């Protein structure tokens, strides 16, 4: 049986392992444990999926709990994908901050997943990687 819980004290090693096993590690600084530690420290809502203690998935968010929740990382071990774990991690994240709009940027490999589970695509998203890019 898979259990879902808030785990705001997740270890760097476990988080890194699930990032790598989910392919999200391709876009996360998994070779920089200090950055991963800061990601965990400053994310204020981390939901995990476990089976018999084994970490299967993580939803790591930054939220004010009343207006917006940015779901920064949704990672499910590839061996456990297509079992509804990702969808349930999203559900548990929304339950933890019910008044807040849940927002995420889809990983390229997951772009088609989110509409299938009922999320709406938002066209007006912008990113800034470097302050020097501001004109």
WOWO-V420108 format. One record per pair of residues at least 12 apart in sequence whose ideal C-beta (glycine too) atoms are under 10 Angstrom apart, sorted by the first residue. I is the first residue (numbers start at 1). J is the second residue. Records with the same first field share a line. If there is no record, write none. Layout:
I=J / J
//
This chain:
1=50 / 51 / 52
2=49 / 50 / 51 / 52 / 54 / 56 / 57 / 80 / 83 / 84 / 85 / 88
3=48 / 49 / 50 / 51 / 52 / 53 / 56
4=47 / 48 / 49 / 50 / 56 / 57 / 59 / 85 / 88 / 89 / 91 / 92 / 93 / 95
5=46 / 47 / 48 / 49 / 50 / 92
6=45 / 46 / 47 / 48 / 92 / 93 / 96
7=40 / 46 / 47 / 48 / 50 / 55 / 58 / 60
8=40 / 41 / 43 / 44 / 45 / 46 / 47 / 48 / 60
9=40 / 46
10=40 / 43 / 46 / 47 / 48 / 55 / 58 / 60
11=36 / 37 / 40 / 55
12=30 / 33 / 34 / 35 / 36 / 37 / 38 / 39 / 40 / 41
13=33 / 36 / 55
14=40 / 48 / 50 / 54 / 55 / 58
15=28 / 30 / 33 / 36 / 37 / 39 / 40 / 43 / 46 / 48 / 55 / 58 / 60 / 73 / 75
16=28 / 29 / 30 / 31 / 32 / 33 / 36 / 37 / 40
17=30 / 55 / 75 / 77
18=48 / 49 / 54 / 55 / 56 / 57 / 58 / 73 / 75 / 76 / 77 / 80
19=36 / 39 / 58 / 60 / 73 / 75 / 77
20=75 / 77 / 78
21=55 / 56 / 57 / 75 / 76 / 77 / 78 / 79 / 80 / 81
22=56 / 57 / 58 / 73 / 74 / 75 / 76 / 77 / 78 / 79 / 80 / 81 / 86 / 107 / 109 / 110
23=75 / 76 / 77 / 78 / 81 / 107 / 108 / 109 / 110
24=58 / 73 / 74 / 75 / 76 / 107 / 109 / 110
25=75
26=107 / 108 / 109
27=73 / 107 / 108 / 109
28=72 / 73 / 75 / 107
39=60 / 62 / 72 / 73
40=58 / 60 / 73
42=60 / 62 / 72
43=58 / 59 / 60 / 61 / 62 / 63 / 70 / 71 / 72 / 73
44=60 / 61 / 62 / 63 / 64 / 65 / 69 / 97
45=59 / 60 / 61 / 62 / 63 / 65 / 69 / 70 / 71 / 72 / 92 / 93 / 96 / 97 / 100
46=58 / 59 / 60 / 61 / 73 / 93 / 96
47=59 / 60 / 61 / 71 / 74 / 88 / 89 / 90 / 91 / 92 / 93 / 94 / 95 / 96
48=60 / 89 / 92
49=75 / 76 / 77 / 80 / 83 / 84 / 85 / 86 / 88 / 89 / 92
51=80 / 85
54=77 / 80
55=75 / 77 / 80
56=75 / 76 / 77 / 79 / 80 / 81 / 83 / 85 / 89
57=74 / 75 / 76 / 77 / 80 / 81 / 83 / 85 / 86 / 88 / 89
58=73 / 74 / 75 / 76 / 77 / 89
59=71 / 72 / 73 / 74 / 75 / 76 / 85 / 86 / 88 / 89 / 90 / 91 / 92 / 93 / 94 / 96 / 102 / 104
60=72 / 73 / 74 / 75 / 89 / 93
61=73 / 74 / 89 / 90 / 93 / 94 / 96 / 97 / 100 / 102 / 103 / 104
62=103
63=93 / 96 / 97 / 100 / 102 / 103
64=97 / 99 / 100
65=96 / 97 / 98 / 99 / 100
66=97 / 98 / 99 / 100
67=97 / 99 / 100 / 101
68=97 / 99 / 100 / 101 / 102 / 103
69=93 / 94 / 96 / 97 / 98 / 99 / 100 / 101 / 102 / 103 / 104
70=100 / 101 / 102 / 103 / 104 / 105
71=89 / 90 / 93 / 94 / 102 / 103 / 104 / 105
72=103 / 104 / 105
73=104 / 107
74=86 / 87 / 89 / 90 / 93 / 104 / 106 / 107 / 110 / 113 / 114
75=89 / 107
76=88 / 89 / 110
81=113
82=113
84=117
86=110 / 113 / 114 / 117
87=113 / 114 / 116 / 117 / 118 / 119
90=102 / 104 / 114 / 117 / 118 / 119
91=117
101=122
102=119
103=119 / 122 / 125
104=119 / 122 / 125
105=122 / 125 / 127
106=119 / 121 / 125
//
